[in-house]
Amino acid sequence: MSDIQWQKSSYSADAEGNACVELAHAPDAAAILLRESDEPQTVIATTPAALRAFTRAVKAGRFDHVSP
């Protein structure tokens, strides 16, 4: 997975302690890869459609009631 080009939001600062979600295209599949910058060894693969549905749900507030 070393040839993967990870991208993060331009709003994410590079300062110590600023963790963010990073995205990449899987090199040999029609998948989107996600990881958290402070735990890069853990990678989740999903489809573009599932990621769009999740993003819409977050924006609509469907997870606002979920607590850590």
N, C-alpha and C positions, 0 to 999 in steps of 0.2 A: 504493500500500500504506500510505498515511499514516493511513487510517481504521481500521486493524487494532489491536485491543486486545491487546497482548502481556501474558502472565502469566508470573511466575516463582515459584518456591517461596518460601514464607514463611521457610524456613530460609536463604535466600540473603541475605547481608548486603549493604548498599549501599556498603561501604567500597571505596576505590580498589584495583583489582587483583582483585576478587572477580567472576570471570566465571561465568556460569551459562547453562543452557539455558532458553530462553523458548518458550512455546507460545501458539498462537492458532488460532482457527477461521478458515478462509478465508471471506471475505465472500460469495462467490457460488458456492461449491462445497462438496461434502461431504468436505472435506479438513482435515487438521490441518497447521499450519505450525510449523516448528521453526527456531530460530536460536540462535547463541551470542551472549550479550550484548556481548562485546568485538569481535564481527564482525557487526554487525546487517544489513549489506548482503547477506550470504549466507543465503538462506532455502531450506529443504528442505520439500517438500510430501509428505505421506503420507496413507494412509487410517487411520481409527481402528483397524481390525482389525490392520493391520500394526504400528502403534505399540503396541498391546496385546501382540502376539506378541513384539516386540522387548523390551518392558519385562519380560515374564515370563522371557525368556531371560537378560537381565541379572541379574534376581533369583535365577535358578537357577544362576548362576555359569558359564554357557556361554561367556563371553568373558573369564574370569579369566586364561586362558593367553595372551591377545593382548598383545603388547608394542608400545610406541610406535615 
